[in-house]
Amino acid sequence: MTPRYGNLVRVTTERGVATLTLTNPAAANGYSHAMMLELDDAILAARFDDAVHVIVLTGAGDKFFCAGADIGMLGEVTPRFKYHFCLHANETLGRLEQTPKLVLAALNGHTVGGGLEVALAADLRVAWRNTAAGAKPFKLGLPEVKLGVLPGTGGTQRLVRALGKSKAIDWMTSGENYSIDDAVAVGLVDRVIDATGEDEFRAKMQAFAETFCPPGKASKAVGLIKRACQSGAEMGLDAGLALERELQQQLFQSSDAKEGIRAFNEKRKADFRGE
């Protein structure tokens, strides 16, 4: 599962979990077109890998998940390149939402600008609260207005769906960065992991991701619940209910559904296979 393009997205697979790590220390894990090409490739590889049930997206190190687009790069390219760069970035993040596997954003540091936009494309956002003595809490926000632009990698659309219209406008027009607790309070961060160091956080994140994998969880059902929610939220109620019925029928025909129902009736723990 090594990306074709280079070393900006590191990919590891362990016990059903593919971890995609944004690696660009010189730009606080900020993304360039080259990184988006690698990320696109890595998402597709994880999508096609039957051994992968969950995708975790995180950043390298212990300071930044991602600081967004590489501003130095943006200062050197043409407006036409910037447009196509944003278009491809949107297409790449859309792959996360369209892939019928759960995507978890493991927020290991500051998650700002386009970095938060990347995290918004995940199904769940899990933040690290560093409990080490003297550790400085990290921030989340969309400060693009301070550069005279708007969040252009899906931020205006995904944040309003996550927070509601007025709160999303408040966050984006203020340009402020917020604490983990602020993000939890508005529902932007779904879970918080307390850990005294990066290694502990990553180990706990791996363990959490594995809870959505076989044999303990029917990962196909997890993926189709995601599909019903991601696609259904953009439909009218009747269309969404029709989608739900079709996905349920797929699950009724699955081996895991047969195993789950049999295990329930036999009063034992199900042994799911993701099939």
URQUIFEN-V986229 format. One record per residue. N is the residue number from 0. RES is the residue in one small letter. SS is DSSP state (@ for helix, = for strand, . for the rest). Layout:
BEGIN
n & res & ss
N & RES & SS
N & RES & SS
END
This chain:
BEGIN
n & res & ss
0 & m & .
1 & t & .
2 & p & .
3 & r & .
4 & y & .
5 & g & .
6 & n & .
7 & l & .
8 & v & =
9 & r & =
10 & v & =
11 & t & =
12 & t & =
13 & e & =
14 & r & .
15 & g & .
16 & v & =
17 & a & =
18 & t & =
19 & l & =
20 & t & =
21 & l & =
22 & t & .
23 & n & .
24 & p & @
25 & a & @
26 & a & @
27 & a & .
28 & n & .
29 & g & .
30 & y & =
31 & s & .
32 & h & @
33 & a & @
34 & m & @
35 & m & @
36 & l & @
37 & e & @
38 & l & @
39 & d & @
40 & d & @
41 & a & @
42 & i & @
43 & l & @
44 & a & @
45 & a & @
46 & r & @
47 & f & @
48 & d & .
49 & d & .
50 & a & .
51 & v & .
52 & h & .
53 & v & =
54 & i & =
55 & v & =
56 & l & =
57 & t & =
58 & g & =
59 & a & .
60 & g & .
61 & d & .
62 & k & .
63 & f & =
64 & f & =
65 & c & =
66 & a & .
67 & g & .
68 & a & =
69 & d & .
70 & i & @
71 & g & @
72 & m & @
73 & l & @
74 & g & .
75 & e & .
76 & v & .
77 & t & .
78 & p & @
79 & r & @
80 & f & @
81 & k & @
82 & y & @
83 & h & @
84 & f & @
85 & c & @
86 & l & @
87 & h & @
88 & a & @
89 & n & @
90 & e & @
91 & t & @
92 & l & @
93 & g & @
94 & r & @
95 & l & @
96 & e & @
97 & q & @
98 & t & .
99 & p & .
100 & k & .
101 & l & =
102 & v & =
103 & l & =
104 & a & =
105 & a & =
106 & l & =
107 & n & .
108 & g & .
109 & h & =
110 & t & =
111 & v & =
112 & g & .
113 & g & @
114 & g & @
115 & l & @
116 & e & @
117 & v & @
118 & a & @
119 & l & @
120 & a & .
121 & a & .
122 & d & .
123 & l & =
124 & r & =
125 & v & =
126 & a & =
127 & w & =
128 & r & =
129 & n & =
130 & t & .
131 & a & .
132 & a & .
133 & g & .
134 & a & .
135 & k & .
136 & p & .
137 & f & .
138 & k & .
139 & l & =
140 & g & =
141 & l & .
142 & p & .
143 & e & @
144 & v & @
145 & k & @
146 & l & @
147 & g & .
148 & v & .
149 & l & .
150 & p & .
151 & g & .
152 & t & .
153 & g & .
154 & g & @
155 & t & @
156 & q & @
157 & r & @
158 & l & @
159 & v & @
160 & r & @
161 & a & @
162 & l & @
163 & g & .
164 & k & @
165 & s & @
166 & k & @
167 & a & @
168 & i & @
169 & d & @
170 & w & @
171 & m & @
172 & t & @
173 & s & @
174 & g & .
175 & e & .
176 & n & =
177 & y & =
178 & s & .
179 & i & @
180 & d & @
181 & d & @
182 & a & @
183 & v & @
184 & a & @
185 & v & .
186 & g & .
187 & l & .
188 & v & .
189 & d & .
190 & r & =
191 & v & =
192 & i & =
193 & d & =
194 & a & =
195 & t & .
196 & g & .
197 & e & @
198 & d & @
199 & e & @
200 & f & @
201 & r & @
202 & a & @
203 & k & @
204 & m & @
205 & q & @
206 & a & @
207 & f & @
208 & a & @
209 & e & @
210 & t & .
211 & f & .
212 & c & .
213 & p & .
214 & p & .
215 & g & .
216 & k & .
217 & a & .
218 & s & @
219 & k & @
220 & a & @
221 & v & @
222 & g & @
223 & l & @
224 & i & @
225 & k & @
226 & r & @
227 & a & @
228 & c & @
229 & q & @
230 & s & @
231 & g & @
232 & a & .
233 & e & .
234 & m & .
235 & g & .
236 & l & @
237 & d & @
238 & a & @
239 & g & @
240 & l & @
241 & a & @
242 & l & @
243 & e & @
244 & r & @
245 & e & @
246 & l & @
247 & q & @
248 & q & @
249 & q & @
250 & l & @
251 & f & @
252 & q & .
253 & s & .
254 & s & @
255 & d & @
256 & a & @
257 & k & @
258 & e & @
259 & g & @
260 & i & @
261 & r & @
262 & a & @
263 & f & @
264 & n & @
265 & e & .
266 & k & .
267 & r & .
268 & k & .
269 & a & .
270 & d & .
271 & f & .
272 & r & .
273 & g & .
274 & e & .
END
